[in-house]
Amino acid sequence: MIARHVKANAGLIRNYFSVISGSAGRLVISLAYFVALANTLSIAEFGLFATASATGVVLSRLVSFGFVSPLYRISTVKPQLLGAYTGGYLAAVVISLPIFALAAFLTHLVFFGADLALGIFAVIVAAEALLWRSLEVVVVVNNGLNRFGRAALLVIIGTALRAIAAVLFAFSSVTTLAAWSWWYAGANGTALVIAILFFYPRVKLRLIPQLYYRRLADSFAVAGAEILFYIQMELDKLLVLAVGGPQTAGVYAIIMRLVDLTALPVRSFNMMLVQKLMRSPDMLKSLKIRGGLEAGVFAVSTCGLIALAIFLYVFPRALGSNVASVVALLPLVVLVPGLRNLIEYQAELLYARGQSGLRAFNLSLLALAKAALLSWLLVTFTEVKDWLIWLNAMFAAIYLLSTWLTYRAVKQPARRV
């Protein structure tokens, strides 16, 4: 029975391992990047960089106003229109730039103030939102075309270039955050040039506005949902910086970076599941399938963090002195990776089913809940250990809310976009 099942899904299994190879490679290289950077910058500077980078990730979803979604769907189901939708995407990027710049300025004004100079912040955010996000678009298109191996290779190349930049920066004569911002922008820019020249399909760019009108609602809904999703994911870094200052933000950024490492294999799985659901949106009607998928995501994420915590307990300085100073705090957030990854997984389910409007609404509620709960934790508990322990309960509450909202939406008919 097992042999028949494997044979029947050989193509899917092969594709998943192509994708996971990229995640495995990215995991190793990301670890090298993290170690080099976290032990070169001071903990406070690392906290500022991580928070500015997270801000760039959130603001990157303003760029093109979500037109990445139609581009991905077209590459998946109608690749002959890729040239027309690539032209539409580039036009959407240009139109969105003033809104992106204004949002970046206001975010710096509210959250960063005197802690981080506007020029440094601008370089980091532009590198993340314009350069790295554009590379991700190339990866998305290749995945849509079932070129999973090429997409995985590009992810590895991009991550490797950032790791190389971090290592060279560690051995450079100037190791300030201002200097690193330009190293970071250079690495991301180089990766994007490679992506465009060698990985993007050769297409004839065309602008056909009448094709785009019916996709605009989906684009705006996806943009709104992704902004809300990443606000929900990254808001904690901004709040910790605002309430606790750069040093506390640095400690938190190191812990959450280690937590993020557990999400890489789960995100590869999510991407494959999204494509499966686009073609078979009713597969989640089975409670057994839903429960099995969620149990798998939680188990893989939690075991990953436990394994990392045990390794760092035995070899506390394996990731450098700055990381060693916060290793003892890692077991305090043992449930966070699984719950956090499940929230991300549930958001992807609604995108795959074409329920982008509901996804945006759900994520807005989750973002508000997270902001309220985390603000309460940071104000109530002054010791870092205390509020880190309560993060498990906070993410559990957000997960339960996400589960109720998600599976209530799944009961409704899927939309084919």
N, C-alpha and C positions, 0 to 999 in steps of 0.2 A: 504494500500500500504506500509506504514511504517512497519507494523507488518510482512508482507511477506518479506520485504527486510531484516529486522533484523533476521528473522528465516532462510533465505537463507544463511546469513553470520554469523550464530551463532558461528561456530567454529573459524572463523577469529576474531570476536569480543572477544570471550573468550581468545584466545591467546594474543590479544593486551592488555587486562586487566592484564593478567599474566605478560607480559613484563612491562607494565606501573607501576605495583605494585613494581617492582624492582626499577624503576626510582623514584617513590614517596618515597620509603624507602631510596634510595640513596640521594635524595634531602634533606631530613630532617637530615640525618647523615652527609652529606657533609657540611651542614650549621653549625652543631656543630663543625666539624673538622676545618672549616674555622675560626669560631669565636675564638676557643681556640688558634689556631696557630697565627692568625693575631694580636691578642692582647697579645701574649707572646713574640714573636720576635719583634724587632724594625721594623719600616716601611721599613727602608733600607734593613735589613736582610730578611724581608719577600719578598721584591722585588727580592733580589738575589736568594732566594730559589725558588720562582715562576718561575723565568727565567731559572734557572738550571733544574727545573722539566719539563718545557716546552721543553727545549733542549733534555731532555731524551725521551720525547714523540716523537719528530721528529726522533731522532737517533734510537728509537726502531723499526722503519720501515725498517732499514737496517738489523736487526736481522732476519735470515732465508731467506733473499732476497725475501720476499713476498710469501713464501710457505704456509703462513696461508690461502691464497686465495684458492689454490687447496684443502687444508684440509677442509675448510668450504664448498666448492662446493660438495666434496665427501660426507661429513656428511649430506648434504641436499638431494642428489640424489642417492648416492650409498654407504650407510653406511656399507655394508659388506666389503668394502675396507679400512675402517678406520684404522685398524692396520697397513697396509702397508703404508698409507700416514702419520700416526703418526711417524713411523720410518723415513720416508723421511724428515719430518719436523725437527726432532731432529738432523738428520745429517746436514741439512741445517743451523741450529742454530750454530753448532760447526764450520762449514766452514766459516760462516759469522763473527765470533767473532774478528779476527784480523782487518778486515775492520771497524767494529764498534768501536774498541778501537782507531784506528788511527783517525777516524772521530771525536771522542769525544775529543781527545787530541788537534787536530787542532781547533775545535770550542772553546775550553777553551782559547787557545792561542790568537785567534782573538777577541773574545767578552768579556771575563771575566778578563784576565790579572791579575793585582794585587788586583782587587776587591774581588775575591773569590779564596781561596787556591785550588790548583789542587786536593789534597786529598779529601777535602769536596765535591768538584764538582764531583769527580769520584764516591763517595758513593751515592750521590743523583741520578746521571744519571744511575748507575747500578741498583739501586733500582727501578727506573721507567722503564728502557728499558728491563731489564732482568727478574726481579721478577714480577712486576705488569703486564707487557705485556704478560708474560706467563700465568698469571691468566686470562687475557682477552681472550687468545686463548682457554682456557677451557670453558669460557662463550660462545665464538663463536661456538665451536663444539656442545655444548648443545643446542644452538639456532638452529643450522643446523639440529639437530635431533628432533626438535619440543619439546624439554624439556624446555619450556620457564619458567615454574615455578622454576625449579632447577637453571637455569641460573640467574633468578632474585634473588633468595636466595643467590647465591654465590656472586653476586655483592654487596648485602646488607652486607654480612659477611665481605668481603674484605674492604668495605668502613667503616664499623663499627670498624674494627681493627685499621685502620688508625686514626679514630676519638678518639678511646680509647687511642692510643699512644699519640695523641696531648694533650688530657686532662691530662694524667699522666705527660707528659713533662711540662705542665704549672705549675704543683705543685711540680716539681722536684727542686733540689738545683742548678742545672746548666742549664740555659736556653739560651745557645748560639746556633748559627746556626750549629757549629761543632757537638755539642751534639745532636741536633735535627736530623741531617743527619743519625745518627746511630739508633735513635728511629724509623725513617722513614723506614730505611732498614729492621729493625727487624719486624715491622708491616707487610710490604709487603711480607717478607719471610715467616712469619707465615701463612698469607693468601694463599700463593702459596702451601704450604704443605697441608693445608686443601683442597684446590681445587684438587690437584692430588690424594690425598687419598680417598676422599669421592665424588667427582663430575665428574671425568673423566671416560668415559665408560671403562669397562674392555675389553681390546683388546690384542691380541698377536702381539707384535711389529715385523715387518718384513721390510727388505730393498729390494725393487724390483726396481732397477734403470730404467729398461725399461718402467715402468709405468710413471716415472716422466718426461722423456725427452719431451713428447708432452705438458707437463704442464709448462715447464720452461719459455716459452715466456710470458704466462699469468702471472706467478709469478714475473718475472722481471718488466713487465709493471705495475703490481699492486704495487710492491715495489716502483718503480719510481714515480707513481702517488700519493701514500700515503705520500712519503717523500715530494713531491712538495705541496701536500694538507696541510700537517702540517707545512711546512715552511710558506706557505701562511697564515695559521691560527695563528702561533706562532711567526712569524718574527717581529711583532710589539713589543713584549716584549724585544727581543734582540736589536732592534733599539733604543727603549726608554732607555734601559740601557746604550748603547754605546754613545748616544747623551746627555741624560739627567742625567745620573748617578744613583746610587742605590736608592736615596730618591725618585726621580721622578718615577723610575721603580716600587717602592713600592706602590705609590699612584695609578699608572696605573694598577698594578697587582690586587689591591683590587677592583677597579672598574670592571675590566674585569672578575674577579672571580664571582662577583655578576651577570654580564651579562651571564656568562657560566651556571649559575643555570637555566636560561630560556631554555637552549638547551636540558635538560635531557628528557622531554617528547617528544620533536621533534625527538631526536635520536632513541627513541623506535619506533616511527612511521616510521622513515627511514628504520630501520632494517626489519620491517614487509613488507614494500613496496618493498624492494630489493628482498625478497623471492617471492613476488607476481609477480614481473617483470621477475624473472628468469623463471617462468612458463608461463607467458603471456606477452612477451616483447612488443607487439603491443598496449597495453592498453593506451599508452600515445599519440596515434594518435589524440585523441579527444582534441580539444582546450579547451572545457568546463571542462574536467577532469583536464587538466594541470593547467588551471587558478584557479580552485577550490582548488586544492592541495596547490598551492603556496599561495593563499590568506589565507588558514587555517594555514599554517606554520607561515606566517608573523603575523597574528592576535594573535595567541597563544603566540608567542615570545614577541611581543610588550606589550600585556596586562599583561604578567608576570612581565616585568620590571616596568611598571606603578604601578602595585599593590605593588611591593617591594618598589618602591620609596615613595609611599604614606605611607606605613607602617613605613618606616624609618624617614619620615618627622614627623609623630606623635610620634614615639618612637625612637629618634635619637641615643640613647645609647643602643638600644636593642642588637646590635651585638658587643658591646664593644667600648672602647674609641678610639682605633686606627681607627676602621671603621667609628666611628662617625665623625672623623675629615675630612673625604672625602665624607660623605653622600650627602652634598649639590651639589656635582658635578654629581651625578647619572642622574638627568633629562637631562643633557647636551648630553647624548648619547642615547636618547630614541629610535632612529631608528636603532641603531647598532645591537641589538639582532636579530630583524627580518631579516635584510639584511644579517647578518653573517650566520644565520641558513639556509637561502635560498641558499646561496652559497654552504654550506655543503650538503644540500638536492640535489642540481643539480649535484654535483660531484657523489653522490651515484646513481643517475639515470643511468649514463654512465657505472658505474661498474656493475649494475644489468643487463644491456643489453649486457655485454661482450665487451664493447668498451673501454678496459683499455688503449690501446695505445692513442686514442683520449683524454681520460681523463687525461693522463699524460701530453700530449701536452697543453691542455687547462689550466691545473693547473700551468704549467710553465709560461704561459702568465699572469695568475692572480697573481702569486708570484712576477713577475717582476713589474707588475703594482702597486701592493701594496707597494713594496719596494721603488719605485720611488715616489709615492704619499705621503707615510708616512715620508720619508726622507725630502721631500719638506716642509711638515707641521711642522716638528720638527725644521727645520732650520729657517723657515719663522716666526713662532709664538713662542715667548719666554714664554708667560704666559700659564700655563697649561689649564686654562679655554678656551682660544682661540682655541688651537689645538684640544681640546676635542670636541668642537662644530663642527669643520670641519671634525671630524671623520665620522659624519653622511654622509656628502657629499662624502667622500672618499669611504666608503662602498657602497654607492649608485652607484658610478661609476664602482666599481669592480663587483657589482651585475649585472649591465647592460651588461658589457662585458661577464660575466659568462653566462647570459641568451642567448645572441647571439651565443656564442660558443656551449652551451649545446644543444639548440633546432635545431641548424643547424646539429649537429651530430645525433640527434634523428630522423631526416628525413631519415637517412641512415638505411639499414637493420640491425637488431640486430644480434649479433653473439652468438651462443650457445657454451659455453666453456665446 
